């Protein structure tokens, strides 16, 4: 039997996010943001990269990120580093509100 190649990355989904009252794609993207930002980093993935990774449209990613922002689970900042014409988007998890997520008890599998 052929083995899968070892990957050097992964995604950890905490129980707070896994059982939260969020859509599956919101959970995946929020978990990705929290995982990447866990070492005092910022999240900078492009919507196109997320869409390719999750095999959905860019429009879907845009809606999900906006939804997470409206639910105050992420903070989005825009900047123009070095007076560049391109705008840089940086996303940060809003940990205070993530810790307040309500767990949907109906979704737990025992």
C-alpha positions in Angstrom: 0.0 0.0 0.0 1.3 3.4 -1.0 1.8 6.0 1.8 0.7 9.6 1.6 3.5 12.1 1.5 4.3 13.7 4.9 3.0 17.3 4.9 4.7 20.0 7.0 1.6 21.8 8.0 -1.8 21.1 9.4 -4.9 22.7 10.9 -5.9 22.5 14.5 -9.6 23.3 15.2 -10.3 24.0 18.8 -13.5 22.7 20.4 -14.8 26.3 20.7 -14.6 26.7 16.9 -15.5 23.1 16.0 -18.8 23.1 17.9 -19.6 26.8 17.5 -22.8 27.9 15.7 -20.9 28.7 12.5 -21.1 27.2 9.0 -18.5 24.6 8.2 -16.6 26.9 5.9 -16.6 29.7 8.6 -15.1 27.1 11.0 -12.4 26.1 8.6 -11.4 29.7 7.7 -11.5 30.9 11.4 -9.5 27.9 12.5 -6.9 28.6 9.7 -6.7 32.2 10.9 -6.3 31.2 14.6 -3.7 28.6 13.7 -1.5 30.9 11.6 -1.8 33.8 14.1 -1.1 31.6 17.2 2.6 32.6 17.1 1.9 36.4 17.1 1.8 36.3 13.3 -0.7 37.9 11.1 -2.9 36.3 8.4 -2.3 37.4 4.9 -3.7 34.7 2.6 -5.4 36.0 -0.5 -9.0 35.1 -1.2 -8.0 33.3 -4.4 -5.5 31.1 -2.4 -8.2 30.2 0.1 -10.7 29.5 -2.7 -8.2 27.2 -4.3 -7.4 25.4 -1.1 -11.1 24.9 -0.1 -12.3 24.4 -3.7 -14.9 27.1 -3.5 -15.4 30.4 -5.4 -13.6 33.6 -4.5 -17.1 35.1 -4.0 -17.8 32.5 -1.3 -14.5 33.3 0.5 -15.3 37.0 0.4 -18.7 36.4 1.9 -17.3 34.2 4.7 -14.6 36.6 5.6 -17.2 39.5 5.7 -19.5 37.3 7.8 -16.6 36.6 10.3 -15.9 40.3 10.5 -19.6 41.2 11.1 -19.7 38.6 13.8 -16.6 40.3 15.3 -14.5 37.1 15.3 -11.8 38.7 13.1 -10.3 42.2 12.7 -9.3 43.3 9.2 -6.7 46.0 8.6 -5.7 47.5 5.3 -2.4 49.3 4.6 -0.2 50.4 1.8 3.3 49.5 2.8 6.1 51.5 1.3 3.6 53.7 -0.5 2.9 50.8 -2.8 -0.1 51.1 -5.1 -1.4 47.7 -3.9 -3.4 47.5 -0.7 -2.3 44.9 1.8 -5.0 43.2 3.9 -4.1 41.7 7.2 -6.5 39.6 9.3 -6.2 39.1 13.0 -8.4 36.8 15.2 -10.5 38.6 17.8 -9.7 36.2 20.6 -12.0 37.9 23.2 -15.0 37.2 21.0 -13.8 33.8 19.9 -13.6 32.7 23.5 -17.3 33.8 23.9 -18.5 31.6 21.1 -21.6 29.5 22.1 -21.1 25.8 21.6 -24.0 24.2 19.7 -24.5 21.1 21.8 -26.6 19.4 19.1 -23.5 19.2 16.9 -21.4 17.1 19.3 -20.8 13.5 18.4 -20.4 11.2 21.3 
